Amino acid sequence: MGWNYHKSIKLGPFRLNLSRHGVGHSFGGRRFHVSRTPDGRKYVSVTLPGGFHLGKTIGGHPRRRY
């Protein structure tokens, strides 16, 4: 069994995300946000009423599984 760590620090609409993979950040509100993962990928996410969620990874390389 692997281990995980995740801590999120909110600074207004900006959020700093700490994990065992590194430091990432995101910006936005409940309905729309843009984030960058610790390995450099960008992710755009939109949440619509009724529980629908749309997300798209932009650029970067997919994370390798070990």
N, C-alpha and C positions, 0 to 999 in steps of 0.2 A: 504494500500500500504506500503510495506517495504522500507527500505533505504539501500543503499550500499555505500561503500567507497573503492576505489582501487587506489593505488599509486605505481608506479614501478620506481626503481632507478637502472640505468644501470651502471655497473662498468666493462667495457671491455666485455668479454664473460659471466660474472657473472651478474645476475639480482636479486635484492632484491625486493620482492613483499609484500606490506603492504595492508591489508584489514581490514574490521571490524571483520573478523574471526581470525585474527592474522597475523603472519609474515611467509612467505614462501620464497623459493629461487629457482632459476633455473640456469642452465649452458648450454651453447651451442650457436649455430648460427641459421640462418634462416631455414635450412633444417633439423636439428636434435637438439633436446634438451631434457634434463632430468630435472625434477623439483620435489620439495617436497612441499606439501600443508601445510597450518597451522595445520591441524589435523593429520599430519604424513604420509599421503599417498604419494607414489612415482608415478610419471607419466612420461612415455617415449613417445616422439612424433617425427614423421618423416613426413616431407612435401615433396611430389614428384612433379616433373614438371607436368603441366596440371591441377593443383588445387587439387590433391589428398592428403588427410591427413590421416595418420594412428596414432592412439594413444592407449596406453595400461596402465592401472593402475596396479601397482605391489604392492602386500601386503596391509596391513592396512585394516581398516573396512570402508565400504561405509558410507558416511555422512548421518545421520538421518535427515529427514525433519520434521520440527515442524509445 
